[in-house]
């Protein structure tokens, strides 16, 4: 095991290998950019700061699919190494409907694309 990996723990935990932590941080930054509203902060920032924040927001938002794929690629690789298998790993995410709408599922299925990730719509309560 690498020097920066927790003995016995999975590689994607905070003490795991640097690569997965770096990709997790990049994914978190991209997700924050995609899910936040820069427009709401416009009144709080001077024009130059707003322009810089808007530019950074769009840069991260446009890179989100790439950053997500990079993270998933490494997660699949590290998980297979951790469990000691050569079998194909597929992660399944169950999405529960919110009311009658499945818009969030449609968005997730369009944005969170990876050949080793599958979505299932849950039955709800």
N, C-alpha and C positions, 0 to 999 in steps of 0.2 A: 504494500500500500504506500501511497505517496506520503511525504512528510507532513503535508497539510491536510491529510484526510483522517477523520475520526476512525479509530480502530473499531471495527464491527458495525459501524453505522453506514447508512446508505450514502452514496456519493453526492446526492443533491441536497443534503442538509447544509446548514451554514458553515460547518467545519469541513465540508467536502472539498474536492479539488477546485483550484482557482478557476479553471475554465468554466465550470457550471455556475459558479457564483458570479463571474463576470457576465455571463449570458443572462443570468437571472436579473441582475441589476439593469442591464440594457433592456430586457423585456419589461421590467417594472417602469423604467423611464418612458418607454414607448407607450405602454398602456396608460400611464398617467397623462401623457400628451393627448392621446386619443380620447380619453374619457373626461378631460377637463375643458372648461370653457375659458379661453383666453379673453374673449369678448367681455365676459363678466368682470375681468380685472382691469379693463381699459381705463375706467375712471380712477383707479388707484395708482396708476403708473404714469410717469411722464412720457411724452411721445416717443422718445428714443428707446427707453426701457420697454415700452409696449411693442415697438417694432422688433426689437431683439427677441422678446418673448414669443411674439407671433411667428417669427422666422424659425425659432427653435421648435415651437409646437408643430409647425408644418413639416419640418425636417424629420422629427421623430414619428409623426403620424404617417408620413409617406414610407418610412422604413419599417413600420410595424410588421407587415407580413414577412419581410425578410428576417427581422430580428426573432419573430416567433418561430419560423422554420429552423433557424440556427439553434435556438434553445431546444426545440423538440428533437432535432437531430442528435444533439449531445446527450439529452436526457435518455433517449432510446438506447444509445450506445453505452452510457454509464449504467443504466438499469440492467442491460444484458450482461455486462461485465460483473456487476454486483451479485446477480443471482446465478451467474456462471452458466449461461445458456447461449446457444447459437440460434435458438428458435426466434422467429419473428415476433416482436413485441408490439401489441396494439393497445393503446390507452383508450378507454371508453369513458365518455362523460355523459351523465344523465342530466338532461335539462328539463326542469319542471315547468309546465305552462304557467304563465301569470294570467289568471282570468281566462278569457277566451282567445287571447292573442299568443301567437308563436313568433312574433317579430324578433324577439331576442334570440330565438333559435336560428331564425333565418340569417340574422346578422352574424352570429357565431359561426355558422356553417360557411358563410362567404368569406369571413376574415381569418378565422383560425384554421387555415388549410394545412394539412400535413398528411402524408400517406399512412402514418402510424397513429392517427387520431380519428376516432369515430364518435358521433353524437347519437344519442337515443332520446327521443321525447318521452318523458315519464308520464305516468297516468294521472298525476295530480292527486289531491286528497278529496 
